[in-house]
Amino acid sequence: MKIVTGIAEVRALVRQARQEGKTVGLVPTMGFLHEGHLTLMRTARAAHGLVVASIFVNPLQFGPREDYAVYPRDLDRDASLAASAGVDVVFAPPVEEMYPQGPANVLTAVEVRDITERLCGAQRPGHFRGVATVVAKLFNIVTPDVAYFGEKDAQQVVVIKRMTAELSMDVAIATVPIVREADGLALSSRNVFLNPAERQAALVLSRSIRLARERLEAGERNAAAIRKVIKELIGSEPLAASDYISVCDPATLRELEAIEGPALVALAVRIGKTRLIDNMTWEG
């Protein structure tokens, strides 16, 4: 496996792979890898001759009071894990390689309107502009045939799919289901910030998702009723505070009143100072 930091170098490796008749899979990450990332990488490995994983903590998607400075970073650890999952190339550019003029001076951005103003976007203005911009940039650099994303970041997947469709990008978007700990907690790089009491309290997210599924399986179709029981459950956990609880259309992310078809149940919860998300899609 190769670790490269320069755009020209990763482009040369992709060009060589294509000359050899290989297809290219890309797994974009911000590093501090966990089993969810490794599942994406193994899925890509099974489908492509060249697998590229990007590791880049993107400053454009962090707000001024968010955790960019302390976001966990460990390239040596990540490279070892990526190699174990079959990755061929880790693209780990420094900020100055991606934004030579400096992040504050980037004048060109990709903005997907409307669907970015809901859920996490409502709580984190500008976040998805940063996500869409860096993903578009990675697609232009690596030119993958398929890019792989986890379903835990459900809104991100909706945004990236819309961006690629509307900008006619020649890349397919593949998704992989949420990977969870044995007790149900969705894997996240931010879980490392939880102390033992907070780690236990964080189970309220997966419990909320299970409760929503149970109510839906029992025949509940009133979206407000689903939101209410989740709110009550989260409210019963002293260390938890909800940012949002959503029962929405999976394509538009608009809140539903009656659940007559597919629905996305999504939530963001702060456990202490750590913001976690979880979701499930009800197929109807």
Secondary structure, DSSP 8 states (H G I E B T S, - for coil): -EEE--HHHHHHHHHHHHHTT--EEEEEE-SS--HHHHHHHHHHHHH-SEEEEEE---GGGS-TTSSTTTS---HHHHHHHHHHTT-SEEE---HHHH-TT-GGG--------SGGGSHHHHHSTTHHHHHHHHHHHHHHHH--SEEEEETTSHHHHHHHHHHHHHTT-S-EEEEE---B-TTS-B--GGGGG--HHHHHHTHHHHHHHHHHHHHHHTT--BHHHHHHHHHHHHHT-TTEEEEEEEEE-TTT--B-SB--S-EEEEEEEEETTEEEEEEEEE--
